Amino acid sequence: QVQLVESGGGLVQAGGSLRLSCAASGSIYGINVMSWYRQFRGKQRELVASITSGNSTNYANSEKGRFTISRDNAKNTVYLQMNSLKPEDTAVYYCNYHGFFPTRDYWGQGTQVTVSS
């Protein structure tokens, strides 16, 4: 089992920044990918950014340049630095851990990000 605890969400004005954190604990080992997803009200969850245990990153095209994902493997924590926030970034942001061999998938409880105009 892997437990994920997100933090760092909140209310920010448009143009501001937030840094989300996701602390993982439990059976963390081997090759894995940690990701941030977000879910707009009434919509399906969508990928924002992901980072492998080897620090390779991937971003949704719309967030490149504004969001930066990083991880500290010593702390088993992944971060999402969000700059130049827009009201349309308002969503619940979820952390995901995906492990391989065997395949495992875990989600955090989500953290609300609200950007006011």
Buried (B, 14 or more C-beta within 10 A) or exposed (E): EBBBBBBBBEEBEEEBEBEBBBBBEEEBEEEBBBBBBBBEEEEEBEBBBBBBBEEEEBBBEEBEEBBBBBBEEEEBBBBBBBEEBEEEBBBBBBBBBBBEEEEBEBBBEBBEBBBEE
